């Protein structure tokens, strides 16, 4: 049974009648620089089929060798996710035909994964939700198919297809959650926040660049519905390769609305994989979902089992960096910020930038002010994120310092930021070249004040009569005359000294 967008059940109504059950499978390309079972490099964007060899092309007679760094990275991830690390595990062959898998099977892990039974806590609407981790296992990535022609970029309707095997064999970690229950209307947000937290964790571990736009972090979203009070879970669907945080949330929301419409109409949800469409926020049917037996798993005969020693695992554990949750708590205390303030920083992608700006000498308040104010506005105007701006945290710290010293006011500081972003030099170079420093010389300021008083005698009379609030008009006149370069505090003081 198909469901069009106009037959969806409104989300609130769907949640009123059904309880959602979600699960996420996150695929992470590891930054080991070489592939999982051979020595080929893994540079993103290289010329198609330029990073291949007999092993990753599956040529007869070639034999795989396990990448030790990939094993270490997977253990690092497992430890950070509070998993148990296997003392003995092995790889298996997962058999299926895809044109972008040159061997016609994938070397993966099946019933003996490297890491099992962990958890990651996430905060949603002030509540802490513990997301159980079923397993963390290693495998090799597939190649990339490019379908040329047609309107959708998919194989249906394409004129022809090309295959790039550069990605085939890249070390891939799959992180599978346990079913996440009892989230209700928060289910879409829980999915997004979990992937956000996981991405931040992986980045802090330095095991991957986790660039969703480049495919090094991809997410499969499983969704099913249970009629409230039934205790029976429905058939799940798997939305494949969702490649943005926002889309994870949208995919869950759409599937809840779509499946509710199917069930309300007396239909049956089909177990299948589905494609998410970024432009419409909808999913469409892909193919029927295979069961484990369809893959005909069996132990990989060309690889010996993996048996990490306890000493090695503990050595890896001792080398783990400060994890995001602990860092969040520490920085919130050090910066004296509320939970909402910290959330705003992370949602804007500014947490690391603010931390680096503080490390460069700015106060937390000033660093937060500039990144979440002027710089976030400029990033939005440019259609990029804060990290994509051509300004360094140390340069933002220098602008903040010049304001604290009184060498710049906020208006001039904004001009300096504009010119640094335009590549016109460092803050000090811009100030020197453009003459943007604050005018604080009493002689120059007194002349400007006298001119403003002479041009506004009625305002001056009000100040002489005790209405000191009117001084703001004269301050504004001086600021305009000096093109924003006057020290406003000193100007106000000079005005009051002159008229009261």
N, C-alpha and C positions, 0 to 999 in steps of 0.2 A: 504493500500500500504506500503510495507516495503522498507527500504532504507539501503543499505550496505555502509560501510565506503568508498568504492571506487567510489560510485556515489554521494558523497556529493558535494555541490556547494562550491567552495572556499570562505572563509569568506569575502574577499574584494568584490567579485562579488555579494554575497548574500546581503551585506549591500548596495551595489550600487542599487539593485532593490527593496529591502524591508526595511521597518522601523521596528525594533524590539520593542516589548512591554514586559517588564518583571515585575514580582512581586515575592515577597519572603514571605514564611511562616516559621517562625523560632520557633522551639519547645525547650523550656528551662526547664530542670528539676530543681526545686527549692531545695536549700540546707536547708530544714527545719528539717531534721533528722527524721521526722515521716511522714507518708503518708497523703494524702489529706483528707481522710474521716475516718481514724482509727489511732491507736497509734503504728502501726508496724514501725520498724526502716527501714532505707533506705541505709544501708552500701553497697557500691559498691563491687562486687566480693564475696559476702557471698555465702555460700553453697546453691545450688538451692532449692527453696521452703522452706527456713528456716526463711523467714521474711513475714509470711502470717498469716491471722486470718480469722474468719468467715465473717467479713465485706469485706475485699479486695478479698476474694474468692467468694463473692456473695452467701453465704449459706442462705437458707430460714430463715426468722425471724431476720436477722441481719439488723441494721439500721446505716446509715452514720451520721457522725458529722463533720462539717466543721472545717478545720485547720485554726485557727485565724492567725498564723504566715504566712501562705501561702497568705491569703488575704492582709496582710500588705506588703509582698514582692511584690505582683502584683501591689499594689498601688504605691509602691516605683518605680517600673519600669515605670508605667504609668506617674508619675510626671516627671521622668527624660527624658521621651520621649515627654514631652509637651502635654500630653493628658488631656482631661476632665475626671474627675472621677465621676462615676455615684453615685447619692444619693440613688439609689434603683436599685437592679438588682437581678437576680435569676439564678439558675442552671436549666439545662434541660437534658432530657434523649436523647441520640443519639443512635438509635437502629441499630445494624448490627451484623452479626455473624463473629467473628474471634475466633479461638481456644485460642488465648492468652488474651482474654477479658472474664473472667470467668462468669460475670453477663449476657453476651450477649447484653449488652448495656454499653455505656460510659457516665458517668456524666460529662457534659461539660456546656458551655454557648453558647446560640444560638443568639437570636435577642436582648438580653439584656446583653451585655458584661460589664465588670467592668470599662474598660478604652477605650475611643474612640477619634478619630480625633486629632492625634498628628503629630510629625515630628522629623526627625533626619537629620542634615546637614552632608554631606560627601564631601571630597575634592578629585577630580580626575583630574589629569593632570592640576593642578593649578586652576581649576574651582570648585566652590561650588555648589553642587546639593542637593536640599531639597527633601528628600524621605518622602512622606506622610505616616503616620501610620493610617491604617483603624481602627484597634482594638487591644486591649490586653485583652485576656480572660483566665480564669482558667479552667482546666479540670484535669482529672486523666490519668496517663500514662497506657499503656497496658503492658502485660507481654512480654516475649521473647521466640520466637520459635527457636529451633535448629534443622536443617534438616541434618540428618546423612546419609552419602553416596552420591554418585553422584559427578559431577565435579564442580558444580557452587555454592554449599552451599545453594541453593534454593530448594523449595519443589519439583519442577519438576526434576525427576530422583533420588530423595532421597530414601533410603531404608526404613527409618522411621523418625518420628519427635518427639522431646521432647519439653515440655513447662516448663519454669521457671516463676513462678508467683511473684517472689520477686519484680519486677519492677511494677507490676500491682497496681495502686493506688498511685504511687508517684506523688506529686503535679507537674503539668505541666502548664507552661504559653505558650500560643501561641501568637506570635506577627506577625500580618499580615500587610503588606504594601499595600498602594494604588498602582494602576498601575503606573509604572515608565516609562514615555514617553520621547521621544526626546533625547535619549542617543546615538543613532547611533552606530558607531563602538566601542564606549566605553562601551556598555551595559554589556559585560562580566566582565570588570574591575569594573564597578559601582556595580554590584552584589557582587563581592568579597570584595570591600572596605566597602560596607554597612554592611555585616556580620562581618567584622573585627571590625568596629567601634562599632557595637552592642555588640559584645563579650567583648570589652574593657569596654564598659559602664556597662554591667552586672557584670563584675568582680569588677569594682570600687564600685558598689552598694552592693557587698558581698551577693548577693541573690543566686548565683550558682557558682560552680567551672568551668562551661562552658568548660569542657573537651570534645572536639568533638570526640576524640579517644575512650572515654568511653560512648558516647551517651548522655551526659547531655546537649549537644547543637547539634541539628539536623536541617537541613534546607531543605525545599521543594521549588523547583525552578519552577516558572511558566513562560512559554515562548510562545509568539505568534508573527506572522508576518503580516504586512500590506503592500500590494503593494504600493510603494511610490506614493503619490498624490491621493490615493483612499479615504483616510479618513475612511476606513472600517477595523476594526480589525478582524483578522482571529481567528481560533479556537486555544485554548491554550492547551498545555500539561503541566503536573505537574510531574517533576522529583523528586522522593521521597527520603527522608533520605540521603541527600548528607552530608558527614561527614568530610570534610576538606575545608579550605578556598580556596585552589588551585582547588579543585574539583568543587566548586560553579562556579568559572570562566569557567572551562572547560565544565561543563554541559550546561551553557548558550551558549557558542560558538558552541558546537556540535549541539544543538537543532536548532540554527539559520541556520547552514549549512544543517542539515537534512531536516528541514521544507522547506527551499528554494528549495531543490532538489525535494521534493514531489510536490510543487506548480509549479515549472518549467516544470515538467513532466505531468502537467494537473491533478494531483491527488488531494486528499482532506486530510487535516490534521485531524486526529481523536482525539477527546477529550478523553484523557486517562491518567492514571498514568504510569510513566516509571521508570525503574531502571537504575542507573548510575553505570558503571563498572570502578573501579579505575585503573585496569591494562591497559585498552585500551582507556579510556577517552570517551567511547561511552555510549549511552543509548539504552535500549531495551524495548519493550512494556511490560507493566504489566497487567493492567486490565482497563476496561472502567471506566471513572470517574463518580462517583455518583453526582447527584444534591441534593440540600438540602432536597427536598421532599422525596428522597429515604431513608433518615435516620429517617423519621417519628418523628421529634422532638416534645416533649411536656414537660411542666414544671415538674421538678423533684418533685414528691409528698412527698418525705420523708425529704425534706430540706426546711427550712424557707428562705425567701428572705434575701439578704445581703444588709444592709443599713448603710454604713460607715458615721459617723457623720462628719460634716465640721471641727469640732475641732480636731478629730482624724487625718483627712487628712492633716490638716495644721501642726499638730505635726510631722507627718511623713515627710512632706516637709521640716520643719526646721531641721530635722536630716539627710538630704541628705548630702553625702560627696562632695568634690570638684569633678566635673564631668570631664571626659577626655578632652573635648574640651577646657574647662577653664584651666585645668592643662597644656595642651599642650602649650597654649598661654603663660602662666606664665613661664614655664620652658624654652621655646624658648627665651624669653626676658632675663631671669636670666642667661642662659648659653651662650647668644650671638651667637646662631646657626641659620643657614639658614633653610628655609622650607625643602630643600633637605636633609640637615643633620638630621633634626628631623625625616623625613620620613625614612631615612636609619636606624636610631635607632629603630623605631617601626617595620620596616620590618624584622629586625634581631631579634626582641623580646628582645631588650636590653634597652628599655626606663626605665622600672622600675629598672633594675639592675644598670644602670648608676645613676639614682636618688638616690638609696640606697648607692652607692659607694661615691657619692658626699656628702651625709648626713654623711658618715663615715669619711669625712675629705679630700677626694681627690678633685682636681680641676676638673671642667667639661671636660676640654680638656684631662687631663690624664685619667679620667674614660672612656671617649669615646674611647681614643686611645687603651687602653688595651682590652676593651670588643669587639670593632669592629675589632681589629687587631688579636693579638695572640689568644685570647680566642675564637673568632668566628672561626678561622681556626681550632682550636682543636675540637670545637663542630662539625664542618663539617666532620672532619676526623673520629670522633667517631660516626657519624650518629645520633646525638642528637641535641637538641636545647640548647641555652645558659643556660636556667634555669636548664637544666639537668646536667650541669657540677658540679662536687663536689668541688666547691670553693665558698666562701661567698663574697658578696660585701665588707664587712669589711676587708677581707684578700686581695682583690685586692687593696683597698685603702691603706693598709699597704705597699704593694709592691711599689705602686706609691710614697708613702712617703719616702721609703728607697732610691728610685732613686733621688728624689728631694734633699734629704740630702747628696747625693753623696756616700752613703754606697753601692749602687748597680749601675751598668750601665745597659743599656737595654739588653745586652747579658746575664748578670748574672740574671737580673730580669726574663728573659724567662726561665732560668733554675730553678729558685725558683718556678715560676708558675707551671712548669712541675711536680715538686716534691710535691707541695701542692695538685695538681690534683691527684697525685698518692697516696695520703693519708699519706704522710711522715711527716705531722705536719703543724704547722702554718708557715708563712713566716719567723718569727724570729727564730723558732726552726730549720727550714731548713738551714738558713744562718749559724747558730751556728754549726750545725751538719756536714755540708758539707764544711765549711770554704769558703763560697762564697762571702764574703765581698770584696769590691774594695780595692786593694792595693794602698794606697796614701802616704805611708812613703817614703820620698825623698831618704833615704839611699838605700832602695831596688830598687826604680825606677831608681836611678842614675846608679846603677850597671847594670840593664837591658838595659838602654840607651847606656852605654859605650860598652856593648857587641854587641848591634845592630849596632853601628857606626863602630866597628872593623870588623864586618862581612860584611858590605856594604860600603867600602871606596869610591866607585864611586858615590853612592848616597850622601854621606857626602860631597864630593867635589862639587857636584851641589848646595847643600845648602850653602856652603861657598861662592860660586860664585853668590849668590843672588836668586837662584831658590828655594824659601822657600816651594813651593807646593810639592816639592819632600819629604818634611818631613813626608808626609802621609805614605810613604813606610817604614820608620823607626818606625813610630807609630804602623803600622801593625805588624812589626817584634816583637816589645815589647809586643803587645797584645797577639801574638801567644806564645811567650815565657812564659808569665804569665797566659796562658790559659784564656784569656779574663778578668782577674781580675784587670788589671792596670787601673788607672784613666787616660783615654785617653787625656783629656784636660791638665792635669798636665804633662804627658809624652811629649806632643808636646811642651809645654813651656820649659821643661828641654832640649829637643833636640835643640831648637832654641837658648837658652841661651848658650849652649855648642858650637854651630857651627857658630853663627853670631855675 
